[in-house]
Amino acid sequence: MRTSSVGLDTIKTLLKLLQLLKLSLSNRLVLSTVLFAAMGSAQAAETDTLTVAQLLEYQNIAWIIWGGVLVFFMQAGFALLESGSVRAKNAVNVMMKNYTDMCIGGLAFYLVGFGLMMGTNHSGFVGTDHFMPVALSNMDWALMFFQMMFAATAVTIASGAMAERVSFIGYAVAACLICLFIYPVFASWVWGGYFGGTGWLAELGFIDFAGSTVVHSIGGWLALAGILVIGPRLGRFAPDGTPRLIAGHNMTLLALGGFILWFGWFGFNAGSTLSITGNIGLIAVNTFVAAVSAVVSYMLISRSLNKAILLSDSVNASLIGLVSITAGCATTTPVFAIIIGAVASVVYILSSQALLKFKVDDVVSAVAVHGFGGAWGTLAAGLFYTGDLFNLSRLGVQALGVGVALGWGLGLGLVMYKLIDLSFGLKASRLHEQRGLDYTEHAELGYPEFQKQMFDSKSLTERHL
């Protein structure tokens, strides 16, 4: 390290001043030490001063990480909502699926999925590098973390839809394959090319800011595929096809899960700016008003039809409002966000009733909320684009993306789940479904004080490690 000429001149001047001051040798040494230490601290401070660009980058990294943490917390929301929506005998199984699909999917996404999604994508169809990365910039690591959380969200949507009759091992295999290939490949068509190139849907001008289609519709169509392969729960439909209610065991858990999902959604949408200087205020407002508009709309519709206003449907209405605004939260205004949310509740009601007519047993209405809600939100992002409203050309591109997502998610999902069913087994046996998957799959009981008389405790503990 070389000392600058300015620094040498300063040192010489200080030495002369010390000589002029008639101090003892010891005092000179003390004073010179103090002066040189102060000079060193000043030079170090000058060297360590960050530029405005560096400060902004660090702030953006912190913002992305914080957004990812909020999206991670949404896993708890899904777990609570789904657990409350099932019977007590399946509460542990639902919690286990939400806890472990994140782990399995996160590992698969790091090993392969991130490269397929964000790697160099000159073809427009898939990334070709950055698999299992070990040397990335701080910003790149933050982006990977954020996208890992999105992948975990996409895979867990199917958990609640197939609850109470799906094999845990079969579900775990599906979670791995979704994060390994199905989700990242489609995501690369819209958000890919971070390290070079761009996805083919993005090239056409497809708008999906935070994932109405990329995350939610793909997850919803995969959920539909799983439901179609394993069929409905025992007793869900009468012999003539009339649906029978199978009530969840804890509405408090369901509502708490809804609150947590709503809370995390602000990180989901606003965090997708990947920059703290983005229009995060507008995004947060749009996110909120779309959700509240959907709930109010559902309540008015139920009241006008002289039907009960259900807590479960109110929570789902808020969720479909959130799903629907996710695509256009950065490109529309609050007035249109309110309209998007209000229409979303109508989409929820109509799609839920249509699925029941086709004997589709979706325990948490995931297909209606995420599949159909994501499709409506993606179309709405094209319709209500600020500065260019109702552009039919843009709407056509949005419709193309919605159709491609349906074909990719539902088509590959049917193939994947059918192969898993033939190899590992996807549907739980009739006996296991009757006894409850907490006992048969995990040898644990969600409510042992009330269930211990049904099962021999010795048979439970013998299956523990």
C-alpha positions in Angstrom: 0.0 0.0 0.0 1.5 3.4 -1.1 1.1 6.5 1.0 -0.1 9.5 -1.1 2.1 12.6 -1.5 -0.6 14.6 0.3 -0.3 12.3 3.2 3.5 12.6 3.3 3.4 16.4 3.3 0.9 16.4 6.1 3.1 14.1 8.2 6.2 16.4 7.6 4.2 19.5 8.6 3.0 17.8 11.8 6.6 16.8 12.7 7.8 20.4 12.3 5.0 21.7 14.5 6.0 19.2 17.2 9.6 20.4 17.0 8.5 24.1 17.4 6.5 23.2 20.4 9.0 23.0 23.2 7.7 19.7 24.7 9.5 16.9 26.3 10.3 13.9 24.3 7.7 11.7 26.0 5.0 14.4 25.4 6.0 14.6 21.8 5.6 10.9 21.4 2.2 10.8 23.1 0.9 13.7 21.0 2.3 12.3 17.7 0.7 8.9 18.5 -2.7 10.6 19.0 -2.4 12.7 15.9 -1.4 9.7 13.7 -4.2 7.6 15.1 -6.7 10.3 14.3 -5.3 10.6 10.8 -5.6 6.8 10.3 -9.2 6.8 11.5 -10.1 9.6 9.2 -8.4 7.9 6.2 -10.1 4.6 7.1 -13.4 6.3 7.3 -12.8 7.9 4.0 -11.9 4.6 2.4 -14.9 2.8 3.9 -17.5 5.4 2.9 -20.1 3.8 0.7 -21.3 5.4 -2.5 -25.0 6.1 -3.1 -25.2 3.3 -5.6 -23.7 0.8 -3.0 -26.1 2.0 -0.3 -29.1 1.6 -2.7 -28.0 -1.9 -3.6 -27.7 -2.9 0.1 -31.2 -1.5 0.7 -32.6 -3.4 -2.2 -31.0 -6.6 -1.0 -32.5 -6.1 2.5 -35.9 -5.3 0.9 -35.8 -8.5 -1.2 -34.8 -10.6 1.8 -37.6 -9.1 3.9 -40.1 -9.7 1.1 -38.9 -13.3 0.9 -39.3 -13.7 4.7 -42.9 -12.6 4.5 -43.6 -15.0 1.7 -42.0 -17.8 3.8 -44.4 -16.9 6.6 -47.2 -17.6 4.2 -46.4 -21.3 4.6 -47.7 -21.0 8.1 -50.8 -19.4 6.8 -51.4 -22.2 4.3 -50.8 -24.8 7.1 -53.3 -23.2 9.5 -56.0 -22.6 6.9 -55.8 -26.1 5.5 -55.5 -27.7 9.0 -58.6 -25.9 10.2 -60.5 -26.9 7.0 -60.0 -30.7 7.5 -61.3 -33.0 10.1 -59.4 -33.4 13.4 -58.1 -36.9 12.3 -56.1 -35.3 9.5 -54.8 -32.2 11.1 -51.2 -33.5 11.6 -51.0 -34.8 8.0 -51.9 -31.4 6.6 -49.3 -29.7 8.8 -46.7 -32.2 7.7 -47.4 -31.7 4.0 -47.0 -27.9 4.3 -43.9 -28.2 6.5 -42.1 -30.7 4.3 -43.1 -29.7 0.8 -41.3 -26.4 1.4 -38.2 -28.4 2.5 -38.3 -30.9 -0.4 -39.2 -28.2 -3.0 -36.7 -25.7 -1.7 -33.8 -28.3 -2.1 -35.0 -29.3 -5.6 -35.3 -25.6 -6.6 -31.7 -24.9 -5.5 -30.3 -27.9 -7.3 -32.0 -27.6 -10.6 -35.1 -25.3 -10.6 -33.3 -22.0 -10.2 -31.1 -22.7 -13.2 -34.0 -23.7 -15.4 -35.9 -20.6 -14.3 -33.4 -17.8 -14.1 -30.4 -19.2 -16.0 -29.3 -17.9 -19.4 -32.3 -18.4 -21.6 -31.5 -17.5 -25.2 -34.0 -20.0 -26.5 -36.8 -18.3 -24.6 -38.0 -21.7 -23.2 -35.6 -22.7 -20.5 -32.5 -21.6 -18.6 -29.3 -23.5 -19.3 -26.9 -22.6 -16.5 -26.5 -21.6 -12.8 -27.6 -25.0 -11.5 -26.6 -25.7 -7.9 -24.7 -22.3 -7.8 -21.9 -21.7 -5.3 -20.6 -18.3 -6.4 -23.1 -15.6 -6.8 -23.2 -11.9 -6.0 -25.0 -10.7 -2.8 -27.9 -9.5 -5.0 -28.1 -12.8 -6.9 -28.3 -14.8 -3.6 -31.1 -12.5 -2.4 -33.0 -13.1 -5.7 -32.6 -16.9 -5.4 -33.9 -16.8 -1.8 -37.0 -14.8 -2.9 -37.7 -17.1 -5.9 -37.3 -20.2 -3.6 -40.2 -18.8 -1.5 -42.3 -18.4 -4.6 -41.7 -22.0 -5.7 -42.7 -23.2 -2.2 -45.9 -21.3 -2.5 -46.7 -22.8 -5.9 -46.2 -26.3 -4.7 -48.2 -26.1 -1.5 -51.4 -24.9 -3.2 -52.2 -28.5 -4.1 -51.8 -29.7 -0.5 -55.2 -28.4 0.8 -57.1 -29.4 -2.4 -56.1 -33.0 -2.1 -56.3 -33.2 1.7 -57.6 -36.1 3.7 -57.1 -38.8 1.0 -53.6 -38.3 -0.5 -50.6 -40.5 0.3 -47.9 -38.5 2.1 -45.0 -40.2 0.1 -46.8 -39.7 -3.2 -47.4 -36.0 -2.4 -43.8 -35.5 -1.4 -42.6 -37.0 -4.8 -45.0 -34.6 -6.6 -43.6 -31.6 -4.6 -40.1 -32.5 -5.7 -41.0 -32.7 -9.3 -43.0 -29.5 -9.3 -40.1 -27.4 -8.0 -37.6 -29.4 -10.0 -39.2 -28.9 -13.4 -42.9 -28.0 -13.8 -42.9 -24.6 -12.0 -39.4 -23.3 -13.0 -39.9 -24.1 -16.7 -43.1 -22.2 -16.9 -41.7 -19.4 -14.8 -38.8 -19.1 -17.2 -41.2 -18.2 -20.0 -42.4 -15.1 -18.1 -39.6 -14.1 -15.6 -36.6 -16.0 -17.0 -33.4 -14.8 -18.5 -32.0 -13.1 -15.4 -28.5 -14.0 -16.4 -29.2 -13.5 -20.2 -32.0 -13.8 -22.7 -35.7 -13.7 -21.9 -38.8 -15.9 -21.9 -41.0 -16.2 -24.9 -44.1 -15.0 -23.2 -42.3 -12.0 -21.8 -41.1 -11.2 -25.3 -44.8 -11.1 -26.4 -45.5 -8.5 -23.7 -47.2 -10.9 -21.2 -47.9 -9.1 -17.9 -47.7 -11.0 -14.6 -46.0 -8.8 -12.1 -46.0 -11.0 -9.1 -47.5 -14.3 -10.2 -51.3 -14.6 -10.6 -50.6 -17.1 -13.4 -46.9 -18.0 -12.8 -47.4 -19.0 -9.2 -51.1 -19.3 -8.4 -52.7 -20.6 -11.6 -50.0 -23.1 -12.1 -50.5 -24.3 -8.5 -54.2 -24.3 -9.0 -54.2 -26.3 -12.2 -51.8 -28.8 -10.6 -54.2 -29.1 -7.7 -57.0 -29.8 -10.1 -54.9 -32.5 -11.8 -54.3 -34.1 -8.4 -58.0 -34.0 -7.5 -59.0 -35.6 -10.8 -56.5 -38.5 -10.3 -57.3 -39.4 -6.7 -61.1 -38.6 -6.8 -63.3 -37.3 -4.0 -63.3 -38.2 -0.3 -65.5 -40.9 1.0 -69.0 -39.6 1.5 -68.4 -36.3 -0.2 -71.1 -36.9 -2.8 -74.3 -38.8 -2.6 -75.0 -41.6 -5.1 -77.0 -39.1 -7.2 -74.1 -36.6 -7.2 -75.5 -34.2 -4.6 -72.6 -32.7 -2.6 -72.5 -33.4 1.2 -70.8 -31.0 3.6 -67.7 -32.3 5.3 -67.0 -29.5 7.8 -63.5 -28.5 8.9 -62.8 -29.0 12.6 -61.5 -25.6 13.5 -62.7 -22.3 12.0 -60.3 -20.3 14.2 -57.3 -21.9 12.6 -58.8 -21.2 9.2 -59.3 -17.5 9.9 -55.9 -17.1 11.5 -54.4 -18.8 8.4 -56.3 -16.3 6.2 -54.9 -13.3 8.2 -51.3 -14.7 7.9 -51.6 -15.2 4.2 -53.0 -11.7 3.8 -50.1 -10.3 5.8 -47.5 -12.2 3.8 -49.1 -11.1 0.5 -47.7 -7.6 1.0 -44.3 -9.1 0.8 -45.4 -11.2 -2.1 -46.5 -8.3 -4.2 -44.5 -5.3 -3.0 -41.3 -7.4 -2.7 -41.6 -8.3 -6.4 -40.4 -4.8 -7.2 -36.9 -6.2 -6.2 -36.1 -2.6 -5.4 -37.1 -0.3 -2.5 -37.4 2.6 -5.0 -40.3 0.8 -6.8 -43.9 1.9 -6.5 -44.3 -0.1 -3.3 -46.9 2.2 -1.8 -49.3 1.9 -4.8 -48.7 -1.9 -4.8 -49.6 -2.2 -1.1 -52.8 -0.2 -1.5 -53.9 -2.1 -4.6 -53.2 -5.4 -2.8 -55.3 -4.4 0.2 -58.3 -2.8 -1.5 -58.7 -5.7 -3.9 -58.9 -8.1 -1.0 -61.4 -6.1 1.0 -63.5 -5.4 -2.1 -63.7 -9.1 -2.8 -64.9 -9.8 0.8 -67.5 -7.0 0.7 -68.7 -8.2 -2.7 -69.1 -11.8 -1.5 -71.1 -10.6 1.6 -73.5 -8.5 -0.6 -74.0 -11.4 -3.0 -74.7 -13.8 -0.2 -77.1 -11.4 1.5 -78.9 -10.6 -1.7 -79.5 -14.3 -2.3 -80.7 -14.8 1.3 -77.7 -17.1 2.1 -75.6 -17.3 5.2 -72.4 -15.3 5.1 -69.8 -17.9 5.9 -66.4 -17.4 7.5 -64.8 -19.9 5.2 -66.1 -18.3 2.1 -65.2 -14.8 3.4 -61.6 -15.9 3.9 -61.5 -17.5 0.4 -63.0 -14.3 -1.0 -60.2 -12.3 0.4 -57.7 -14.8 -1.0 -59.1 -14.7 -4.5 -59.0 -10.9 -4.3 -55.3 -11.1 -3.4 -54.6 -13.7 -6.1 -56.4 -11.6 -8.8 -54.6 -8.4 -8.1 -51.2 -10.0 -8.0 -50.6 -9.8 -11.8 -51.5 -6.1 -12.2 -50.8 -4.7 -8.7 -48.0 -2.5 -10.1 -49.7 -1.4 -13.3 -53.3 -0.5 -12.3 -55.0 2.1 -10.0 -56.9 1.5 -6.8 -60.2 2.1 -8.5 -59.6 -0.7 -10.9 -58.2 -2.8 -8.1 -61.5 -2.6 -6.3 -63.3 -3.7 -9.5 -60.8 -6.6 -9.9 -61.5 -7.7 -6.3 -65.3 -7.4 -6.7 -65.4 -9.5 -9.9 -63.0 -12.0 -8.3 -65.7 -12.9 -5.7 -68.1 -13.6 -8.5 -65.5 -15.8 -10.1 -65.0 -17.6 -6.8 -68.7 -18.3 -6.4 -69.3 -19.5 -9.9 -66.2 -21.6 -10.2 -66.8 -23.3 -6.8 -70.3 -24.3 -7.8 -69.3 -25.5 -11.2 -66.6 -27.7 -9.7 -69.1 -29.3 -7.4 -71.4 -30.1 -10.3 -68.6 -32.0 -11.8 -67.9 -33.8 -8.5 -64.6 -32.2 -8.0 -63.8 -32.4 -4.3 -61.5 -29.5 -3.4 -61.3 -29.3 0.4 -60.1 -25.6 0.5 -61.4 -24.4 -2.9 -57.8 -24.0 -4.1 -58.7 -24.5 -7.7 -61.4 -21.7 -7.6 -59.2 -19.3 -5.6 -55.8 -19.9 -7.3 -56.6 -21.4 -10.7 -59.6 -19.4 -11.7 -58.7 -16.4 -9.6 -55.2 -16.3 -11.2 -56.7 -16.5 -14.7 -59.1 -13.6 -14.0 -56.4 -11.5 -12.5 -54.1 -12.1 -15.4 -56.8 -11.0 -17.9 -57.6 -8.0 -15.7 -54.0 -6.9 -15.7 -54.3 -6.6 -19.5 -57.7 -4.8 -19.3 -56.9 -2.3 -16.7 -53.3 -1.4 -17.7 -52.6 2.2 -16.6 -52.3 4.6 -19.6 -53.5 2.0 -22.1 -56.9 0.7 -20.9 -58.8 -2.1 -22.7 -56.1 -2.8 -25.3 -57.4 -5.9 -27.1 -54.0 -6.8 -28.4 -52.6 -6.9 -24.9 -55.7 -8.8 -23.7 -55.0 -11.4 -26.4 -51.4 -12.0 -25.1 -52.8 -12.3 -21.6 -55.4 -14.9 -22.7 -52.6 -16.8 -24.5 -50.6 -16.9 -21.3 -53.6 -18.1 -19.3 -54.3 -20.9 -21.8 -50.7 -22.0 -21.9 -50.6 -22.1 -18.1 -53.7 -24.3 -18.1 -52.3 -26.7 -20.6 -48.9 -26.9 -19.0 -50.1 -27.2 -15.4 -53.1 -29.4 -15.9 -51.6 -31.5 -18.7 -48.3 -32.2 -17.0 -50.0 -32.5 -13.6 -52.3 -35.3 -14.9 -49.3 -37.2 -16.3 -47.2 -36.7 -13.2 -49.9 -37.7 -10.6 -51.0 -40.7 -12.7 -47.4 -42.0 -12.9 -46.9 -41.4 -9.2 -50.1 -43.2 -8.4 -48.9 -46.2 -10.5 -45.4 -46.3 -8.9 -45.5 -44.9 -5.4 -49.2 -44.7 -4.8 -51.0 -41.4 -4.6 -54.4 -42.1 -3.1 -54.6 -43.3 0.5 -56.3 -46.6 1.0 -60.0 -46.6 2.0 -59.1 -47.9 5.5 -56.5 -45.2 6.0 -58.9 -42.5 4.9 -61.5 -43.8 7.4 -59.1 -44.0 10.3 -57.4 -40.7 9.5 -54.0 -40.0 8.0 -52.6 -38.6 11.3 -52.6 -42.2 12.7 -52.0 -44.2 9.5 -49.3 -42.0 7.9 -47.5 -40.4 10.8 -48.3 -42.3 14.0 -49.2 -39.0 15.7 -52.5 -37.5 16.8 -53.4 -33.9 16.5 -55.7 -34.1 19.6 -54.6 -37.0 21.7 -56.8 -36.1 24.6 -59.8 -36.8 22.5 -58.5 -39.5 20.2 -56.5 -41.7 22.4 -59.4 -44.1 23.1 -59.6 -44.8 19.4 -56.0 -46.1 19.0 -53.7 -48.2 21.0 -50.9 -45.9 22.3 -48.4 -48.9 22.1 -49.0 -49.3 18.4 -48.3 -45.6 18.0 -45.0 -45.5 19.9 -43.7 -48.7 18.3 -43.7 -46.8 15.0 -41.6 -43.9 16.4 -37.8 -43.7 16.1 
